Amino acid sequence: MTWTHYRLLFRLESPLHIGYRKTGNLMQTRRYVPGKNLWAALTERLVHLAGQAPNAQAYRRVGAVLKQSFRFGYLWPTYEGRTSGWAPHFPWSDPAHWDYLYLDSRVGTAQMPTSRTADEGSLHEVEFIAPYTREGRPVYLVGDLWVHKDVQGNIQVNGQSIPLNWQTALQRLQIGGERTYGWGRLRLVEPANWEANGRGPGDLPHWGNGWHWDEKDGEVVIESRENAGEGGENHIRLPVHALAADANGSKAVVNLQGPVEPVLGWERQSAAGYRLSQAMIMYEPGTRVVSALRQAYLAPWGYLQGPQENDA
């Protein structure tokens, strides 16, 4: 067995904003945490625990190792008592009620330091997933993590050793936007015992019924079982992004039906600053699987990509 799968359960301890899009003055949040955000938060935490912040090379080196040896699933909200097994609460199950339960917003504006009046044009509203539902229940985030058996114990950066104590680092994370205000704080609830909770290929209950993971050529592959067919009410839904067009040498995923969006973000390239990453055209989470999905590869940041050409 090359990969070990872990189930993650975080308690959300402050508002969570995952940048999505801006509508007027409203900065909307995504309804989930993509794997890339989890990867970035773990990278940052490991570097800080090693006392290497703000060493840019340390961030790049640790981030590269994590991309090679980890597969980061998406995190979805839920609340205690909703189900007996901490199943994620997907927005498409009841969209209007979901937004009512989890979403809130705060309005703010920049202040002129001399006059102590609002800076013109700076009024904005930030949407977030709240740490408590509107019914007063604590909110949790549930998801998956895959760890390769050859994960390194230490990472060398300019003669300095950074311990890859990822189990310790995952206990407390800060993720998403508005972190200077204390937003995005997560506390790991499960697993309390990593060895007992780790397991090999099998079903993915956090993805919903019908999803299964396995290994092929040293990679994590995801498959779905047959469903109700096109137009049916029991379609299997995809709880992550999936490539809708070939990109960066990776193949698109077929047998999907749903909305697409360009996915991109700011990435640090050097000490000179940031630049936008190349956009990838993706099926959005919630996309329907119109026929059984076979051998879709799980990318390091948790989205799905199609089989390579030599896998036909």
N, C-alpha and C positions, 0 to 999 in steps of 0.2 A: 504494500500500500504506500503510495507516494504522498498523498494528501490526507490531512486530518480535518474533519469538519467540526466546527463549534457553533453552538447556538448562543447568541448574544442577547442580553436583556439589560437595557440601561434605564435608570430613572432620570427623567428630565427635571432638572432642578432650577431652571430659569428659562425665560422666553427663548425660542429658537427661530432664527431667520436664516433660511437657505435661499440665496438670491435666485429669483426667477425672471421677472420682467417688471417694467414700470408702466403703470396706467395712470396718466395724469400726475398727481402728487403722490400716488400710492405705490410703494415698492412692495410687490407681492412676494410671498414665500412659496417655495415648493412644498408639497404635502408630504415629503419624505426626505431622507438624507441619502444622496447618491454615494456610491462607494468611493468616489474620488475625494469627497469631503472627509470621510472616515480615514482614508489613507493619509491625507494632509494633516489631520489632527493627531494621528499616531506618530507621524514623522516629527512634528513639532514637539510632542511630549517627550519622545525619546531623546532628542537633541537637548532639550531643557534639563531633563533628569541627569544627563551626562555633563552638564555645565558648559556646553559648547555654543549656546546661543550668544550672539547672533552670527555664528560662523556659517556663511552662505555655502561653503563647500561641504560642511557637515550635513546641512539640510539636503543638498543634492545627493550626497553619497547614501545617506540613510534612506531617502525616498526611493532611490534606484534599487536598493536591496529589498525594500518592502514590496516594490512592484514585481520583483523577480520571485519572491518566496511566499507572497500572500495573495489571496483573492478576496477582495472586500465586497461583501454583499450590501444591498441597500437596507436602510433602517426605516421601519414604518411605525407610526404611533399606535398605541393601544392603551387600555386602562385596566386596572385591577378589577377582576370580577366580570369583565365582558365575556370572556370564555375561560374554561378551565385550563387550557394549555397555552395561554399567552399568545393567541393567534393575532397577527397584525390586523388592524382595522383599515381596510383599503377604501379610499374615497369613492370608488365606483359602486360600492355596495349600497350606499345611501347618500348621494352627494350633498343634498341640502342639509341633512341632519349632521353629516360629518363636519362641514364647515361651522355649523352652529356649536358643535361640541368642542372643537379644538382651536379654532382660529380667533385671534383678537388683533388689535393694532394699537400703536401709540403715535401721537402726533408730536412733532418737534420742529424747531427752527434754529438756525444759527443766530448768535447774538453779536452785535457790534461791540467790541471791547470799550470803545470810547463813550458811546451814548447809552449803552446797555439797552438798545432797542433791537428789534428783529432785523436781520439782514434781508433786504428785499430779494424775493424770489427763492428764499431758502426753506419755505414752509414745505414739510414733507410728512408723510404718514408711512410707518413701517409695519407691515403685517407680520405676524409670528404665530407659531404653534405654542400655545400656552402650557405651562407646567401643570395646570389643573384644568379639567374640563369645566364647562359651564355648570355642570351638576356637582362640582366640587371633588371629583375623583382625581387622584394623582395620575399623571400621564407618563407612560413608559415608551421606549423605542426598542423594537425587536428586529433581529436580523441574523445574518450568517457570516461566518469567517472561515476561510480555508487556509491552512498553514502547511507548507511543504516540509517534508521530513529532513531536508538538508539545510534548513534555516540556520544561519550563522549565529554563534554566541557573542561575537564581538565584531565591530566594524572599525577599520583603521582609517583615520583621516589625519594626514600631516603628522604622523607619528603619535597621534592621540588615539586611545582606544575608547570607543563608544559601545557600552554593553547593550545588547539587543534584548533587554528585559521587557518584551512586549506584553507579557501577562501583567506585570506591575504597571506598565504605562497605560494599559487599557482601563485600569480601575477608575481613573479620573481623566476626563477629556473635556476640552472646550472646542466647540465646533460652530461653523457658520459665521454670520455677520454680527456686527455690533458687539464684539467681544470686549471692547474697552468699557462697555456699560455692564459687563458681567453676564451677557447673554450666552446661550449655547452650552451651559455646564451640564455634563453627563456623569453619572456615577454608575459603575457596573454592578448589577445585581446578580447575574448569572454569567458564566459558571463560577461557583465558589471553589470548585475543584476541577482544574483543567483536565487532568488525566481521566477523571471519571466521566467528564462530559464530552470528550473528544470521541469521534467515531468515523468509520469509513463510509464507502458508497452506500446510498440508500435514499429514502424518500425525503422530500423537503417540505415539511408541514408549514413552514413560514411562507412558502410560495403558494399555498393552497393545495387542494386535492389534485392529484394527477401529475405532480412534478417529481422528477427523480434525477440524482446526480451520480456520475461515475467518473472513471479516469480513462484517458486514451492518449497514448504517446506522451505521457508525463504531464498532461493538461487536464483540467477539470472540464467535463462536458455535461451539459444539461439536456434532458429529454422530457417530453411530455407524452402522456398517453392519449388515446383517441378521445374525442369530445363529441358534443351533440351535433356537430356539423354546422355548415354555414347557415346563419339565420336563426340558429337554435338559441334557447335561453340559457343553456348550461355551458357556454363556451368557457374554456380555460383562458384565464387572463394572465398576461405577462407582467410580473411585479418589478421589472427593471427595464432600462432602455435596451434596444437591440438595433444593430446597424441596419438601416434601410437602403443604403447604397455603399458600394465598395469604397474603402478609405484606408490609406496608410498600409496597403498590402493585405488588408483583411477583407473577407467576403461578407456580403450582406446576408441577413437571415431571411429565409423564404417561409411561406405558409403563414404569414401574419397579415392582419387587417386592422388598421387603426390610423390615428393621426400621427404625423411626423413633425419633428422640429429640428432646427440646427442646434447642436450642442457645442459650445465653445466657452472659453474662459481666459482670464489673465494668468500668464505663467512667467515666472522670473527666468530670464535667459542668461543674465550676467549681472555684474555689479552696476551696469548701466541702467537697469530697471526691468520693466515688464513689457510683454507684448501679447496680443491676442493669439490664442492657439488656433490651429486650423479647424474650421467647423466640420463636424461630422453630422450627417443626416441620420437621425435616429427615430425609430418608432418609440412613442411615449409609453411609460408604464400604464397599464390598463388595456393595452392592445390585445385584441382577440387572436387566439391561435385557431386557424380555420381547419387545419389538419395536423396530425401528430408531428411534433417537432423532434427531429433526430440529430444528435451530435452537434449541438450548438456549443461553441467554446465560450467559456467564461473568461472575459478579459480581466486584467488585474484590478480595474476599477469597478468591476461588477456588472458591466453591460454584456450582452450576448453578441457574438459574431459567428458567421457561418463557417462550415468546414473549409479547410484549405483545399487547393486544387488537387493535391495528391491524396485526398481523403475520399475521392469519388468512388 
